[in-house]
């Protein structure tokens, strides 16, 4: 019997995730919903999605759904599941909960009732009950309560899928790998000459965008370096299912290839460049990325073949995250505390630099910037050709696209001349 599967994602990523799942599972009936994508699949497809999805946060299996009014209704809903099909009493569990306009006063109490239902059922069936492990449980049960209906899920992923297994060195505000993948997907960048061409992140931080891009270009599965919670759940622990997961991993390894396009990453902080380089080594893509130090306001554009286009992909610092450094740092110290992290001249000067460094390339460069500032194009005195809504955690952002052609920053120069 097919399993009801839900893949949650960041807000704004639903359509991109829908397209990704359809490419991974062409025969599946996929439905984009608010906050994620739903489909029906078998245990093999659950493992495949965990291994191959770049955009999903988790792969959840719905095991119960129904109306509720009180915590006792949630208890009854969870008791309707045969938890002995998922774990033994010797294993551990944890309950996570989310809510959307729920009338319940305490999500913690609701989660406690779900835990009681699992433990009570297993104790009645076997005489023993599982223990709670909040750090590394064998089974994570996810409760979602809406205004009138609730869903109970089994989390087949364990740690969130943005944790690819290679990151140990980070900066002050590392970008999640799933959001970096969403930025690349929104830009249509697929690591080929025809789909984005070369890639350059001049504010690379710990290297997330460049490493994600390099893994795409090299055909490396995003989950290749990590394990999943489903490997400890009973439906996935048979000899046949273990062998199937090994086949999926082997098939992913066979797909690894040399990159077709160059990828460049640089940062003002040489410490961050060192972090990024070490992360790339653990991710298996150090050979595919050229790392350099340098100020984004000064560093020349990478040299590319005349026929190869280029893509600039930036997640620059902004107020809710960390401060901008480099040429604007001195100016920043004179601004107000509120504005210090985004000095007023940084983006106009970046646009001017792009005009001089990037607009002469015959095949052209396209720039994409993720920012919460809806007035960013005006600040840069550039006209965006597209803006894609994306959320960086709780921060509502737009991914702005700018075509870097000769004269595209002319208004910047004119304004500078009048100042």
QUITAVEN-V168834 format. One record per pair of residues at least 24 apart in sequence whose ideal C-beta (glycine too) atoms are under 8 Angstrom apart, sorted by the first residue. I is the first residue (numbers start at 1). J is the second residue. Records with the same first field share a line. If there is no record, write none. Layout:
# QUITAVEN-V168834
I = J  J
This chain:
# QUITAVEN-V168834
2 = 40  41  42
3 = 40  41  42  43  46  61  62
4 = 38  40  61  62
5 = 38  39  40  41  45  46  49  59  60  61  62
6 = 33  36  37  38  60  62  151  153
7 = 36  37  38  39  49  53  56  57  58  59  60
8 = 35  36  56  57  58  60
9 = 35  36  37  55  56  57  178  182
10 = 57  176  178  179  182  390  391
11 = 35  389  390  391
12 = 182  388  389  390  391
13 = 55  178  182  390
16 = 55  182  185  186
17 = 53  55  56
19 = 185
20 = 53  54  55  56  185
21 = 49  53  56
24 = 48  49  52  53
25 = 49
43 = 230  235  236  241
44 = 241  244  248
46 = 156  230  236
47 = 156  228  230  236  241  244  245  248
48 = 248
50 = 156  157  161  223  228  230
51 = 221  222  223  224  228  248  249  252
52 = 221  222  223  252
53 = 161  222  223
54 = 177  178  181  185  212  216  222
55 = 178  181  182  185
56 = 161  178
57 = 160  161  162  178
58 = 142  155  156  157  160  161
59 = 155  156  157  161  230
60 = 142  153  154  155  156  157
61 = 153  154  156
62 = 151  152  153
63 = 152  153  154
64 = 151  152
65 = 149  150  151  152
66 = 149  150
67 = 148  149  150
68 = 145  148  149  150
69 = 103
71 = 104  109  110  113
72 = 113
73 = 150
74 = 110  113  114  117  143  145  150
75 = 113  114  116  117
76 = 117
77 = 117  150  152
78 = 113  114  117  118  141  143  152
79 = 117  120  121
81 = 118  121  152
82 = 121
83 = 118  121  122
84 = 121  122  125  126
85 = 234  235
86 = 139  154  233  234  235
87 = 122  130  138  139  233  234
88 = 126  130  234
89 = 122  123  126  128  129  130
90 = 128  130
91 = 130  138  139  232
92 = 130  131  132  133  136  137  138  139
93 = 118  119  130  131  132  133  137  138  139  140  141
94 = 132  133  134  137  139  140  141
95 = 140  141  142  143
96 = 140  141  142  143  155
97 = 142  143  144  145
98 = 142  143  144  145
99 = 144  145  146
100 = 144  145  146  147
101 = 146  147
102 = 145  146  147
103 = 147
104 = 145
107 = 145
110 = 143  145
111 = 143
114 = 141  143  152
115 = 141
137 = 229
138 = 229  232  233
139 = 229  232  233
140 = 229
154 = 233
155 = 229
156 = 228  229  230  233  236
157 = 228  229  230
158 = 227  228  229  230
159 = 226
161 = 222  223
163 = 226
164 = 222  223  225  226  283
165 = 223  224  225  226
166 = 211  225  279  282  283  284
167 = 206  208  279  282
168 = 278  279  282
169 = 206  274  275  276  278  279
170 = 206  275
171 = 205  206  269  272  275  322
172 = 321  322
173 = 205  317  321  322
174 = 205  206  208
175 = 205  208  209  315  392
176 = 208  392  393
177 = 208  211  212  222
179 = 390  392
180 = 208  209  212  213  315
181 = 212  216  222
182 = 390
183 = 209  313  315  368  370  390  399
184 = 209  212  213  216  313
186 = 368  388  390  399
187 = 311  313  366  368  399  401
189 = 213  216  311  313
190 = 216
191 = 216  217  218  259  260  261
192 = 217  260  261
193 = 260  261  307  308  309
196 = 261  309  311  366
197 = 261  304  308  309  310  311  363
198 = 261  262  263  264  302  304  308  309  310  311
199 = 261  262  263  264  310  311  313
200 = 263  264  265  266  301  302  310  311  312  313
201 = 264  265  266  312  313  314  315
202 = 266  267  294  296  299  312  314
203 = 267  268  296  314  315  316  317
204 = 265  266  267  272  273  276  291
205 = 267  272  275  276  315
206 = 272  275  276  279
207 = 265  275  276  277  279  280  289  291
208 = 315
209 = 265  313  315
210 = 263  264  265  276  280  289
211 = 276  279  280  283  285  289
213 = 263  313
214 = 259  263  280  283  285  288  289
215 = 283  284  285
217 = 259  260  261  263  288
218 = 256  257  258  259  284  285  288
219 = 255  256  257
220 = 252  256  283  284  285
221 = 249  252  255
224 = 249  252  253
225 = 282  283  284
259 = 288
261 = 308
262 = 290  302  304
263 = 288  289  290
264 = 289  290  292  302
265 = 289  290  291  292
266 = 291  292  293  294  296  299
267 = 293  294
268 = 293  294  295  296  325  326
269 = 293  325
295 = 326  327
296 = 326  350  353
297 = 326  327  328  346  349  350  353
298 = 326  327  353
299 = 357
300 = 357
301 = 357  358  361  365
304 = 361  363
305 = 363
306 = 361  362  363
307 = 362  363
308 = 363
309 = 361  363  364  365  366
310 = 358  361  363  364  365  366
311 = 365  366  367  368
312 = 354  358  365  366  367  368  404
313 = 368
314 = 367  368  369  370
315 = 369  370  392
316 = 346  369  370  371
317 = 341  342
318 = 342  371  372  373
319 = 372
320 = 372  395
342 = 373
344 = 379
347 = 376  379  380
348 = 379  380  381  412  415  416
350 = 380
351 = 380  381  382  409  412
352 = 409  412  413  416
354 = 402  404  408  409
355 = 404  407  408  409  410  412  413
358 = 404
359 = 404  405  406  407  408  409
360 = 406
364 = 403  404  405
365 = 404
366 = 401  402  403  404
367 = 401  402  404
368 = 399  400  401  402
369 = 399  400  402
370 = 397  398  399  400
371 = 397  398  400
372 = 396  397  398
374 = 398
376 = 400
377 = 402
380 = 412
381 = 409  411  412  415
382 = 408  409  411  412
